[in-house]
Amino acid sequence: MWIITVFLGKNNVSMYEFYSEREAREAFGNVSGCKFLSEVIYYNDKE
């Protein structure tokens, strides 16, 4: 899972969740503000 966290102001934070890295990176380019792209790894997930 991939998360984009966007800080738009003093008390304004938004988070967007994506299941693939590709779609997260596409959206990351379109988001403005101070932003972070993070990968969330759950150790109990079985693939």
PQR file of N, CA, C, O and H, with PARSE charges and radii, in Angstrom:
ATOM      1  N   MET A   1       0.850  -1.157   0.000 -0.4000 1.5000
ATOM      2  CA  MET A   1       0.000   0.000   0.000 -0.0000 2.0000
ATOM      3  C   MET A   1       0.905   1.231   0.000  0.5500 1.7000
ATOM      4  O   MET A   1       1.969   1.237   0.619 -0.5500 1.4000
ATOM      5  N   TRP A   2       0.464   2.267  -0.703 -0.4000 1.5000
ATOM      6  CA  TRP A   2       1.203   3.517  -0.814 -0.0000 2.0000
ATOM      7  C   TRP A   2       0.335   4.654  -0.310  0.5500 1.7000
ATOM      8  O   TRP A   2      -0.867   4.691  -0.575 -0.5500 1.4000
ATOM      9  H   TRP A   2      -0.400   2.262  -1.206  0.4000 1.0000
ATOM     10  N   ILE A   3       0.941   5.580   0.415 -0.4000 1.5000
ATOM     11  CA  ILE A   3       0.225   6.707   1.010 -0.0000 2.0000
ATOM     12  C   ILE A   3       0.896   8.009   0.574  0.5500 1.7000
ATOM     13  O   ILE A   3       2.117   8.148   0.656 -0.5500 1.4000
ATOM     14  H   ILE A   3       1.917   5.550   0.630  0.4000 1.0000
ATOM     15  N   ILE A   4       0.087   8.956   0.112 -0.4000 1.5000
ATOM     16  CA  ILE A   4       0.567  10.316  -0.120 -0.0000 2.0000
ATOM     17  C   ILE A   4       0.015  11.168   1.012  0.5500 1.7000
ATOM     18  O   ILE A   4      -1.195  11.228   1.227 -0.5500 1.4000
ATOM     19  H   ILE A   4      -0.904   8.843   0.045  0.4000 1.0000
ATOM     20  N   THR A   5       0.914  11.823   1.732 -0.4000 1.5000
ATOM     21  CA  THR A   5       0.533  12.744   2.798 -0.0000 2.0000
ATOM     22  C   THR A   5       0.841  14.152   2.318  0.5500 1.7000
ATOM     23  O   THR A   5       1.962  14.438   1.898 -0.5500 1.4000
ATOM     24  H   THR A   5       1.898  11.774   1.557  0.4000 1.0000
ATOM     25  N   VAL A   6      -0.154  15.033   2.378 -0.4000 1.5000
ATOM     26  CA  VAL A   6      -0.009  16.397   1.875 -0.0000 2.0000
ATOM     27  C   VAL A   6      -0.298  17.380   3.006  0.5500 1.7000
ATOM     28  O   VAL A   6      -1.342  17.309   3.655 -0.5500 1.4000
ATOM     29  H   VAL A   6      -1.065  14.800   2.719  0.4000 1.0000
ATOM     30  N   PHE A   7       0.635  18.294   3.231 -0.4000 1.5000
ATOM     31  CA  PHE A   7       0.468  19.367   4.209 -0.0000 2.0000
ATOM     32  C   PHE A   7       0.177  20.647   3.435  0.5500 1.7000
ATOM     33  O   PHE A   7       1.037  21.147   2.710 -0.5500 1.4000
ATOM     34  H   PHE A   7       1.483  18.352   2.703  0.4000 1.0000
ATOM     35  N   LEU A   8      -1.044  21.180   3.590 -0.4000 1.5000
ATOM     36  CA  LEU A   8      -1.462  22.350   2.822 -0.0000 2.0000
ATOM     37  C   LEU A   8      -1.486  23.629   3.642  0.5500 1.7000
ATOM     38  O   LEU A   8      -1.624  24.717   3.082 -0.5500 1.4000
ATOM     39  H   LEU A   8      -1.742  20.774   4.179  0.4000 1.0000
ATOM     40  N   GLY A   9      -1.360  23.523   4.905 -0.4000 1.5000
ATOM     41  CA  GLY A   9      -1.393  24.706   5.759 -0.0000 2.0000
ATOM     42  C   GLY A   9      -1.041  24.319   7.174  0.5500 1.7000
ATOM     43  O   GLY A   9      -0.592  23.204   7.440 -0.5500 1.4000
ATOM     44  H   GLY A   9      -1.249  22.639   5.360  0.4000 1.0000
ATOM     45  N   LYS A  10      -1.250  25.245   8.066 -0.4000 1.5000
ATOM     46  CA  LYS A  10      -0.868  25.016   9.454 -0.0000 2.0000
ATOM     47  C   LYS A  10      -1.580  23.806  10.058  0.5500 1.7000
ATOM     48  O   LYS A  10      -0.949  22.994  10.734 -0.5500 1.4000
ATOM     49  H   LYS A  10      -1.615  26.150   7.849  0.4000 1.0000
ATOM     50  N   ASN A  11      -2.877  23.677   9.825 -0.4000 1.5000
ATOM     51  CA  ASN A  11      -3.644  22.575  10.411 -0.0000 2.0000
ATOM     52  C   ASN A  11      -4.384  21.757   9.363  0.5500 1.7000
ATOM     53  O   ASN A  11      -5.405  21.141   9.668 -0.5500 1.4000
ATOM     54  H   ASN A  11      -3.390  24.337   9.276  0.4000 1.0000
ATOM     55  N   ASN A  12      -3.882  21.745   8.134 -0.4000 1.5000
ATOM     56  CA  ASN A  12      -4.576  21.059   7.059 -0.0000 2.0000
ATOM     57  C   ASN A  12      -3.697  19.946   6.496  0.5500 1.7000
ATOM     58  O   ASN A  12      -2.727  20.216   5.788 -0.5500 1.4000
ATOM     59  H   ASN A  12      -3.053  22.245   7.887  0.4000 1.0000
ATOM     60  N   VAL A  13      -4.033  18.703   6.808 -0.4000 1.5000
ATOM     61  CA  VAL A  13      -3.300  17.532   6.342 -0.0000 2.0000
ATOM     62  C   VAL A  13      -4.280  16.609   5.633  0.5500 1.7000
ATOM     63  O   VAL A  13      -5.370  16.339   6.137 -0.5500 1.4000
ATOM     64  H   VAL A  13      -4.821  18.483   7.384  0.4000 1.0000
ATOM     65  N   SER A  14      -3.880  16.126   4.451 -0.4000 1.5000
ATOM     66  CA  SER A  14      -4.699  15.159   3.715 -0.0000 2.0000
ATOM     67  C   SER A  14      -3.854  13.933   3.424  0.5500 1.7000
ATOM     68  O   SER A  14      -2.647  14.034   3.208 -0.5500 1.4000
ATOM     69  H   SER A  14      -2.995  16.345   4.041  0.4000 1.0000
ATOM     70  N   MET A  15      -4.504  12.762   3.421 -0.4000 1.5000
ATOM     71  CA  MET A  15      -3.813  11.516   3.101 -0.0000 2.0000
ATOM     72  C   MET A  15      -4.604  10.779   2.032  0.5500 1.7000
ATOM     73  O   MET A  15      -5.832  10.711   2.084 -0.5500 1.4000
ATOM     74  H   MET A  15      -5.486  12.680   3.596  0.4000 1.0000
ATOM     75  N   TYR A  16      -3.870  10.221   1.048 -0.4000 1.5000
ATOM     76  CA  TYR A  16      -4.476   9.486  -0.053 -0.0000 2.0000
ATOM     77  C   TYR A  16      -3.834   8.108  -0.117  0.5500 1.7000
ATOM     78  O   TYR A  16      -2.614   7.980  -0.017 -0.5500 1.4000
ATOM     79  H   TYR A  16      -2.872  10.277   1.006  0.4000 1.0000
ATOM     80  N   GLU A  17      -4.645   7.091  -0.281 -0.4000 1.5000
ATOM     81  CA  GLU A  17      -4.190   5.705  -0.239 -0.0000 2.0000
ATOM     82  C   GLU A  17      -4.274   5.081  -1.628  0.5500 1.7000
ATOM     83  O   GLU A  17      -5.264   5.252  -2.339 -0.5500 1.4000
ATOM     84  H   GLU A  17      -5.636   7.195  -0.363  0.4000 1.0000
ATOM     85  N   PHE A  18      -3.217   4.351  -2.005 -0.4000 1.5000
ATOM     86  CA  PHE A  18      -3.153   3.680  -3.303 -0.0000 2.0000
ATOM     87  C   PHE A  18      -2.638   2.260  -3.104  0.5500 1.7000
ATOM     88  O   PHE A  18      -1.857   1.991  -2.191 -0.5500 1.4000
ATOM     89  H   PHE A  18      -2.413   4.211  -1.427  0.4000 1.0000
ATOM     90  N   TYR A  19      -3.082   1.365  -3.964 -0.4000 1.5000
ATOM     91  CA  TYR A  19      -2.653  -0.025  -3.852 -0.0000 2.0000
ATOM     92  C   TYR A  19      -1.457  -0.349  -4.731  0.5500 1.7000
ATOM     93  O   TYR A  19      -0.784  -1.355  -4.503 -0.5500 1.4000
ATOM     94  H   TYR A  19      -3.716   1.583  -4.706  0.4000 1.0000
ATOM     95  N   SER A  20      -1.175   0.487  -5.740 -0.4000 1.5000
ATOM     96  CA  SER A  20      -0.010   0.218  -6.580 -0.0000 2.0000
ATOM     97  C   SER A  20       0.926   1.426  -6.579  0.5500 1.7000
ATOM     98  O   SER A  20       0.490   2.571  -6.455 -0.5500 1.4000
ATOM     99  H   SER A  20      -1.722   1.303  -5.925  0.4000 1.0000
ATOM    100  N   GLU A  21       2.202   1.146  -6.717 -0.4000 1.5000
ATOM    101  CA  GLU A  21       3.200   2.214  -6.755 -0.0000 2.0000
ATOM    102  C   GLU A  21       2.995   3.095  -7.980  0.5500 1.7000
ATOM    103  O   GLU A  21       3.165   4.311  -7.904 -0.5500 1.4000
ATOM    104  H   GLU A  21       2.556   0.216  -6.817  0.4000 1.0000
ATOM    105  N   ARG A  22       2.634   2.494  -9.098 -0.4000 1.5000
ATOM    106  CA  ARG A  22       2.450   3.237 -10.338 -0.0000 2.0000
ATOM    107  C   ARG A  22       1.391   4.325 -10.194  0.5500 1.7000
ATOM    108  O   ARG A  22       1.632   5.481 -10.541 -0.5500 1.4000
ATOM    109  H   ARG A  22       2.496   1.506  -9.159  0.4000 1.0000
ATOM    110  N   GLU A  23       0.213   3.952  -9.679 -0.4000 1.5000
ATOM    111  CA  GLU A  23      -0.846   4.951  -9.551 -0.0000 2.0000
ATOM    112  C   GLU A  23      -0.512   6.001  -8.488  0.5500 1.7000
ATOM    113  O   GLU A  23      -0.923   7.154  -8.612 -0.5500 1.4000
ATOM    114  H   GLU A  23       0.017   3.013  -9.397  0.4000 1.0000
ATOM    115  N   ALA A  24       0.224   5.615  -7.453 -0.4000 1.5000
ATOM    116  CA  ALA A  24       0.624   6.576  -6.422 -0.0000 2.0000
ATOM    117  C   ALA A  24       1.600   7.600  -6.989  0.5500 1.7000
ATOM    118  O   ALA A  24       1.491   8.791  -6.698 -0.5500 1.4000
ATOM    119  H   ALA A  24       0.558   4.678  -7.353  0.4000 1.0000
ATOM    120  N   ARG A  25       2.546   7.145  -7.791 -0.4000 1.5000
ATOM    121  CA  ARG A  25       3.525   8.068  -8.379 -0.0000 2.0000
ATOM    122  C   ARG A  25       2.876   8.998  -9.403  0.5500 1.7000
ATOM    123  O   ARG A  25       3.269  10.159  -9.520 -0.5500 1.4000
ATOM    124  H   ARG A  25       2.635   6.177  -8.028  0.4000 1.0000
ATOM    125  N   GLU A  26       1.895   8.502 -10.138 -0.4000 1.5000
ATOM    126  CA  GLU A  26       1.165   9.357 -11.079 -0.0000 2.0000
ATOM    127  C   GLU A  26       0.428  10.464 -10.324  0.5500 1.7000
ATOM    128  O   GLU A  26       0.488  11.631 -10.714 -0.5500 1.4000
ATOM    129  H   GLU A  26       1.576   7.559 -10.043  0.4000 1.0000
ATOM    130  N   ALA A  27      -0.258  10.103  -9.259 -0.4000 1.5000
ATOM    131  CA  ALA A  27      -0.999  11.083  -8.465 -0.0000 2.0000
ATOM    132  C   ALA A  27      -0.051  12.046  -7.755  0.5500 1.7000
ATOM    133  O   ALA A  27      -0.373  13.222  -7.587 -0.5500 1.4000
ATOM    134  H   ALA A  27      -0.307   9.156  -8.942  0.4000 1.0000
ATOM    135  N   PHE A  28       1.108  11.557  -7.340 -0.4000 1.5000
ATOM    136  CA  PHE A  28       2.079  12.385  -6.626 -0.0000 2.0000
ATOM    137  C   PHE A  28       2.503  13.584  -7.466  0.5500 1.7000
ATOM    138  O   PHE A  28       2.706  14.677  -6.937 -0.5500 1.4000
ATOM    139  H   PHE A  28       1.369  10.602  -7.476  0.4000 1.0000
ATOM    140  N   GLY A  29       2.636  13.379  -8.774 -0.4000 1.5000
ATOM    141  CA  GLY A  29       3.021  14.471  -9.662 -0.0000 2.0000
ATOM    142  C   GLY A  29       1.949  15.527  -9.817  0.5500 1.7000
ATOM    143  O   GLY A  29       2.252  16.666 -10.170 -0.5500 1.4000
ATOM    144  H   GLY A  29       2.471  12.491  -9.204  0.4000 1.0000
ATOM    145  N   ASN A  30       0.703  15.172  -9.559 -0.4000 1.5000
ATOM    146  CA  ASN A  30      -0.415  16.099  -9.736 -0.0000 2.0000
ATOM    147  C   ASN A  30      -0.825  16.819  -8.456  0.5500 1.7000
ATOM    148  O   ASN A  30      -1.684  17.699  -8.493 -0.5500 1.4000
ATOM    149  H   ASN A  30       0.456  14.246  -9.272  0.4000 1.0000
ATOM    150  N   VAL A  31      -0.227  16.460  -7.340 -0.4000 1.5000
ATOM    151  CA  VAL A  31      -0.597  17.043  -6.045 -0.0000 2.0000
ATOM    152  C   VAL A  31       0.350  18.200  -5.738  0.5500 1.7000
ATOM    153  O   VAL A  31       1.561  18.088  -5.928 -0.5500 1.4000
ATOM    154  H   VAL A  31       0.471  15.745  -7.310  0.4000 1.0000
ATOM    155  N   SER A  32      -0.209  19.306  -5.264 -0.4000 1.5000
ATOM    156  CA  SER A  32       0.638  20.440  -4.890 -0.0000 2.0000
ATOM    157  C   SER A  32       0.682  20.576  -3.373  0.5500 1.7000
ATOM    158  O   SER A  32      -0.194  20.078  -2.667 -0.5500 1.4000
ATOM    159  H   SER A  32      -1.193  19.397  -5.109  0.4000 1.0000
ATOM    160  N   GLY A  33       1.703  21.251  -2.888 -0.4000 1.5000
ATOM    161  CA  GLY A  33       1.895  21.415  -1.461 -0.0000 2.0000
ATOM    162  C   GLY A  33       3.100  20.623  -0.995  0.5500 1.7000
ATOM    163  O   GLY A  33       3.794  20.006  -1.802 -0.5500 1.4000
ATOM    164  H   GLY A  33       2.415  21.656  -3.462  0.4000 1.0000
ATOM    165  N   CYS A  34       3.344  20.641   0.283 -0.4000 1.5000
ATOM    166  CA  CYS A  34       4.421  19.843   0.872 -0.0000 2.0000
ATOM    167  C   CYS A  34       3.916  18.413   0.969  0.5500 1.7000
ATOM    168  O   CYS A  34       2.961  18.146   1.698 -0.5500 1.4000
ATOM    169  H   CYS A  34       2.780  21.143   0.939  0.4000 1.0000
ATOM    170  N   LYS A  35       4.541  17.486   0.246 -0.4000 1.5000
ATOM    171  CA  LYS A  35       3.989  16.134   0.122 -0.0000 2.0000
ATOM    172  C   LYS A  35       5.058  15.077   0.338  0.5500 1.7000
ATOM    173  O   LYS A  35       6.243  15.294   0.084 -0.5500 1.4000
ATOM    174  H   LYS A  35       5.317  17.703  -0.347  0.4000 1.0000
ATOM    175  N   PHE A  36       4.599  13.920   0.818 -0.4000 1.5000
ATOM    176  CA  PHE A  36       5.459  12.777   1.070 -0.0000 2.0000
ATOM    177  C   PHE A  36       4.802  11.538   0.499  0.5500 1.7000
ATOM    178  O   PHE A  36       3.592  11.353   0.630 -0.5500 1.4000
ATOM    179  H   PHE A  36       3.637  13.744   1.025  0.4000 1.0000
ATOM    180  N   LEU A  37       5.595  10.690  -0.135 -0.4000 1.5000
ATOM    181  CA  LEU A  37       5.116   9.409  -0.643 -0.0000 2.0000
ATOM    182  C   LEU A  37       5.732   8.321   0.221  0.5500 1.7000
ATOM    183  O   LEU A  37       6.952   8.254   0.369 -0.5500 1.4000
ATOM    184  H   LEU A  37       6.578  10.840  -0.241  0.4000 1.0000
ATOM    185  N   SER A  38       4.886   7.467   0.795 -0.4000 1.5000
ATOM    186  CA  SER A  38       5.353   6.424   1.712 -0.0000 2.0000
ATOM    187  C   SER A  38       4.793   5.078   1.298  0.5500 1.7000
ATOM    188  O   SER A  38       3.657   4.976   0.835 -0.5500 1.4000
ATOM    189  H   SER A  38       3.895   7.521   0.675  0.4000 1.0000
ATOM    190  N   GLU A  39       5.607   4.045   1.473 -0.4000 1.5000
ATOM    191  CA  GLU A  39       5.127   2.683   1.275 -0.0000 2.0000
ATOM    192  C   GLU A  39       4.840   2.086   2.646  0.5500 1.7000
ATOM    193  O   GLU A  39       5.677   2.144   3.547 -0.5500 1.4000
ATOM    194  H   GLU A  39       6.530   4.127   1.850  0.4000 1.0000
ATOM    195  N   VAL A  40       3.653   1.512   2.794 -0.4000 1.5000
ATOM    196  CA  VAL A  40       3.256   0.886   4.050 -0.0000 2.0000
ATOM    197  C   VAL A  40       3.345  -0.620   3.852  0.5500 1.7000
ATOM    198  O   VAL A  40       2.741  -1.173   2.933 -0.5500 1.4000
ATOM    199  H   VAL A  40       2.973   1.465   2.062  0.4000 1.0000
ATOM    200  N   ILE A  41       4.098  -1.274   4.715 -0.4000 1.5000
ATOM    201  CA  ILE A  41       4.281  -2.719   4.624 -0.0000 2.0000
ATOM    202  C   ILE A  41       3.723  -3.357   5.884  0.5500 1.7000
ATOM    203  O   ILE A  41       4.135  -3.028   6.996 -0.5500 1.4000
ATOM    204  H   ILE A  41       4.589  -0.826   5.462  0.4000 1.0000
ATOM    205  N   TYR A  42       2.798  -4.258   5.702 -0.4000 1.5000
ATOM    206  CA  TYR A  42       2.231  -5.007   6.817 -0.0000 2.0000
ATOM    207  C   TYR A  42       2.929  -6.358   6.868  0.5500 1.7000
ATOM    208  O   TYR A  42       2.878  -7.116   5.900 -0.5500 1.4000
ATOM    209  H   TYR A  42       2.463  -4.525   4.798  0.4000 1.0000
ATOM    210  N   TYR A  43       3.565  -6.662   7.957 -0.4000 1.5000
ATOM    211  CA  TYR A  43       4.334  -7.890   8.059 -0.0000 2.0000
ATOM    212  C   TYR A  43       3.464  -9.133   8.144  0.5500 1.7000
ATOM    213  O   TYR A  43       3.957 -10.240   7.927 -0.5500 1.4000
ATOM    214  H   TYR A  43       3.607  -6.046   8.743  0.4000 1.0000
ATOM    215  N   ASN A  44       2.191  -8.980   8.452 -0.4000 1.5000
ATOM    216  CA  ASN A  44       1.329 -10.150   8.537 -0.0000 2.0000
ATOM    217  C   ASN A  44       0.607 -10.432   7.220  0.5500 1.7000
ATOM    218  O   ASN A  44      -0.175 -11.380   7.145 -0.5500 1.4000
ATOM    219  H   ASN A  44       1.790  -8.081   8.629  0.4000 1.0000
ATOM    220  N   ASP A  45       0.853  -9.624   6.172 -0.4000 1.5000
ATOM    221  CA  ASP A  45       0.276  -9.895   4.853 -0.0000 2.0000
ATOM    222  C   ASP A  45       0.992 -11.071   4.216  0.5500 1.7000
ATOM    223  O   ASP A  45       2.217 -11.175   4.278 -0.5500 1.4000
ATOM    224  H   ASP A  45       1.488  -8.854   6.233  0.4000 1.0000
ATOM    225  N   LYS A  46       0.228 -11.943   3.612 -0.4000 1.5000
ATOM    226  CA  LYS A  46       0.805 -13.096   2.923 -0.0000 2.0000
ATOM    227  C   LYS A  46       0.588 -12.915   1.435  0.5500 1.7000
ATOM    228  O   LYS A  46      -0.530 -12.666   0.983 -0.5500 1.4000
ATOM    229  H   LYS A  46      -0.767 -11.859   3.562  0.4000 1.0000
ATOM    230  N   GLU A  47       1.671 -13.044   0.673 -0.4000 1.5000
ATOM    231  CA  GLU A  47       1.567 -12.906  -0.775 -0.0000 2.0000
ATOM    232  C   GLU A  47       1.783 -14.230  -1.442  0.5500 1.7000
ATOM    233  O   GLU A  47       1.734 -14.318  -2.669 -0.5500 1.4000
ATOM    234  H   GLU A  47       2.579 -13.247   1.040  0.4000 1.0000
TER
END
